[in-house]
Amino acid sequence: TEHNANLKLKISICERLHEINAGSNKSIKDWNEKTQKILALQEEWKKIGFSTENETIWGVFRNGCDVFFEGKRGYYQNLDVERQRNSTLKLDLVEKAESMKDDSNWKDTTQYMINLQKSWKEIGPGERKDEQALWTRFRAACDHFFESKKGHFAGQVEAQKDNLVAKQALI
C-alpha cells in the first residue's frame, strides 16, 4: 500500500540522517555542508505523505534532527569561548608589544618582538568585533619598533661615512 511505501521512504531518510550524524564535523564548513543536507532531508520528508507507524518514524526523524542541531549549537558555543580566549591572548601580546616598542636594546628586543609575532600567528582567530582593532594595535607597535631600529642603524651608517671622510682627510 501507499502507506507502507511512504514508511520505507521515511526510513531511508532516517538512515541518511543517521549517516550524517555519525560523521564528524571539525569546521564551520563541515557544519554548513551538513546543515544543507539536513535541510534537504527535511524538505524531502515534507513531500512524503502519511505512512504506517507515522508517529514513531516522525519521532525518530525529529530526534535525529535535534541531535544534529544541538551538536551544531554546542560547536558554535565552544567556538565563541575559544575566540574569546584568543582575543584575550592577543590583547596580552598587543600590550607586550606596546610596552617594548620604544626599547633600544636592539638585539634582545628584536628577538622578543619576533617571538611575539610568532605567537600571534599560532593563536587562532579572536572575536570578530576585536580582531581588526587588536591586529592594528599590534602591527603599529611592531612597526614602530622596527622603524626606530632601522632609523637608529641608518644614522650609524651616516656617522661612519662622516668618520671615514674625516679619517681620510687626516691621512
PyMOL commands that set and color helices and strands:
alter all, ss='L'
color gray80, all
select helices_A, chain A and resi 2-22+28-47+54-100+106-122+128-170
alter helices_A, ss='H'
color red, helices_A
deselect
rebuild
show_as cartoon
